[in-house]
Amino acid sequence: MLKRSIYITTPQKLRLKNNQLILTSMETGEINSIPIEDLGFVILEHPQISLSLPMLSALSHNNVAVIFCDEQHMPDAMLTSLSNNNLQNVVFKNQINASLPLKKRLWKQTIERKILNQSRLLKKLEMPYEDIFLLSKDVKSDDITNREGQAARLYWKRLMGDHFIRDRFGDYPNALLNYGYILLRAAMARSLIGSGLLATLGIHHHNKYNAFCLADDVMEPYRPYVDELVYEICQKFKPIDELKKEHKMELLQILTTDVLIGKNKRPLMVALSQTTASLTECYSEKSKEIIYPNFK
């Protein structure tokens, strides 16, 4: 079932009643209700949102990712469940005991597909892509020759223009990319936890201050879907010099965009679960390959 995402930007009271999320507007008194089981993501942006603990507990129990925004209206924190998989203990052990050769192989697969998907996006947009495609075929174990970085230098100049530099604190459209990636990261973390994995224990990323290293790893091949959406927003809303509500609403569509995974089209939110489930199979040595999407 495809889960719903709600984006709350006005003063609201949120509470739980009969396993329904009850939203009461502090401005108009209007009341709306949504079944908790239908939700996948709740994004809280307004500083005057009131929450109840039973409501948060119910959202967590149903593996709903709750995203809290800061005073700049950017996603800042996330509530996720710690116990949504009955085999979590076994999965944790397999993940913790994963060998270094296995991790290097998984990272190679991840970077291969990321670069391949970048090349396919450029091809779709009728931009030069052949050299980036060839880089995807030359990734070594653990990407020790940094084909990811080489591809990125070519990719961003072509996608966003010669003067664009991809930097978290850089000029627009970096802010749009940041917002889209944060949504993708939250969705990936939710899927990892749903598959019983430790989102903090990465394949390649190992920052001790990062609670979502594995999400940052496994989301890499999905980034081009965000890039395409940001490119389309830039074309639609020229010029863009600040991140507005209409841009965020467009970016929220990333969670339901169709992706090709295997031979079937799936909403991205569903495809993420297929990817994370395949990763648990790799850790248990039942499979040798993570299932990633093919950009079309």
N, C-alpha and C positions, 0 to 999 in steps of 0.2 A: 504494500500500500504506500502511495506517495504521501508523505507527511506535509502538513501545512507550515508555512512560515508567517509569523506576524511581526510587524514593525510598529512600535508604539512611540509616537513623537509628541503626544499631548499629555497633560496631567491625568492620570488614571489611578484608580484603586484596583488592585488585582487580588482576588481571593479564590478559594476553592469551595465549591458546593456540589455535592453529588457527582464527584469526579469530573466536574466541568470547571474550566477557567472562566471566572466571572470578571468582566471588565466594566467598571463604572466610571464614566467621565466626571471629573471634578468640575468641569466647566458647564456642562449641560445636564448632567444627571442621567444621560443615556446609558442603558445597561445592555451589554452583549455577552453571550456565552459561547464557549467553544469546548467540545469534548477534549480532555487532556490527551486521550489516545490518538487523536488526529494530528497532534502537533509534533513537529520536528525541531523547529527553531523559534525562539522568542527573543527579539532584539529590543532592548530597553534603552531609549535615547534621552527621554526628558528627565530632568533632575527632580521633578515633582511626581514621581511614580511611587505609589505606596504598595508594599508587598506583604503577604502573609507567609509565615513559615510553613504551615501545612501545604500551601500552594506550591512553594519552592520544592518541598519534599516530594510532592506528587509529580512535579515536572521531572525531577531527578530520577525518580523511580521508573518513569516511563521513557528514560533516555532522551529527554528533550534538552537540547543545548540552549541555555539561557545566556545571552550575550549582553553585558553591561557596557554602556558607552561613557566616556569621560566628558569633561566640560567643553572639549573641542568637538564633541559629537562623533568621536572615533571609537570603535570597539576597543575596550580596555581590559576586560576580564570576562571569564566564562565559567558558568556552573555546569559541571557534568557529573554523571553518576560514577560511583566506584564499584558497583556490584550489579552489572546487568548481563552477566554470562555465567551459566551454571558450571562451566568447565574452567573457570578463571584460574584456579590454582594450577592445573595442568598446563594451560596456555602460558601462564607466567613463567613456569619452570622451563618450558621449551624456549621461550624468548630469552630468558636470562642466560641459558646455557648454549645459545646459538654460537657456533664457531666463527672465528674471524674469516676463514675462507668463504663461509656461507654469506656473511654480511657483505663481503667484497663483491661476491657474485650478484647479490640482490641490488647493490648500489649500481653496478654496471648495467643491469637490466633497467633500472630506474632512469639513469641518465640517457641511455640509448633511446628510450621511449620519449623522454622529455624533448630531446633534440629532434627526433623524428617528427613529433607533433608540432614543434616550432616550424620545421621546414614545410609541413603540410599546411599550416596556417598561411605562411607566406605564399605558397603555391595557390591556395584558394583565393588570395587577394591579388593574384597575378603579379607578384613581386619575385625577384631573383631568390631562388631557394636551393639550387642544385648543390652548392658547396656545403651548405649546412646539412643537407641530406647525406652527403658523403661523410661528414663528421660523425653522424649517428652510427655509421657502419665501422667506425674506427675507435670505438670506446674500449679501453682496456679494463682489466679487473680493478675495481675501486676507482676507476677513472683517474689513474695515476698520471696520465698525460694532459689532464684538464681540458678535455674536449668540451665540457660544459661551458667553461669560460670563453673558449675560442668561439663557440657557436653564439654565445650571448653577445659578444662584441659586434658580430655581423647582424644578428637578428634584430636588436633594438634600433640600430641605425636605419634599417630598412622598414621596420614596422612603424616607428614613431618619428623618423626624420633624422638627418645628419647631426643636428644639434642636441638631440635628446640623450640624456645620461640617466640610466636607471639607478636611482638612489632613493632610499626611504624618505629622506628629508629634502629631496630635490624638487624642481619646478614641476608644474602640472604637465602631463597627467599622472605624475607619480602618486599623488594623493588618491586618485581613482584606483590605480593598481593596488595600492596599500589596502584600501577598503575591500576590494574584491578578494585579495589574497587572505585577509583576515576572516572573511566569511567562509572561504574555501577551507582555511585552516580549522575553523570551528567545526565545519561539517566533517572534515577528515578525523578530527579528534573524537567526535561523537561516534563515527563508524568504528574506529579502532577500539574504543571502550566497549561498544556493542559486541565486538568480536572477541572480547576478553583480553585484549592486549594492553600493555603498559604504554600509554602515549608518551611518557617521558623518556623511555629507553630507546634511543634511535639506532638506525642502521649505520648512519654516517655522521649525523650531527651529534655532538657530545658536550654542549654548553651546560655547565652545572646550574646555570641560572634559568635555563629554558625547560619549562614543564611539559613541552609538547615537541620534543626532538623528533619522535617518530612521525608525528603528523607533518612536520616540516620536510621530512624525507619523502614520505609516500605521496604527498600532494604534488611533487614536482612535475610529473607528466600531465597533471590536470591544469597547470598554470596557463597554457595557451588558450583554454576556454575563457579564462578571465581576460587574457590579453585581447582576444577577439571582441569581447563585449565592450571593453574600454575603448578599443579602436572605433567601434560602431558609435559609442556615446560621443567620442570626440568629433566624429563626422556629423552627428545629428545636432549637437549643441554648440557648435563653434561660435565664438571662442570660449574656452573654459579656463577661468582663473580662480575658481573656488569650488569646493565640493558642496553641492546643493542637494536638497531633499529629492528632487526628481532624478538626479544622478544615482543616489543611493537606492531608490526604488528600482531603477533599471539594473543596477548591480545585483540586487537581491534575486533577480531572475536566474543568476548563475546556478542556483540550487536545483532548478527544474529544467535547465537546458538539456536537450537530448544529446547523448554521447553514444558512440558505437563501441561496445565492449564485447569481444568475441564476434559473433555474427549477428548480434541483436542490438537494437537501439534501446537505451535505458535513460531515464532521467538521471542527471549527474548524482543526485542524492542516493539513488539506488545503486548506481555503478560503484560508488565509493564503498558500499558494503560488500560488493563482490570482490573488490580489490583487497579489502582488509581481511575478508574470509580466506582469500587465497594466500595471504601472508601467513596466517596461522598454519595453513597446510605446509608452507615452506619451512616454518620453524619446527614442525613435527616430522619433517622429512617425508611427508606424503606427496609433496610436489617440489619441483625444482624451479618454478617460475611464478612470479607475481602476475596476476591478470590486470593489465592496464588498458585504458581506452586507446583506440586508434582515431586520431583526429581526421575528420572528413570534411 
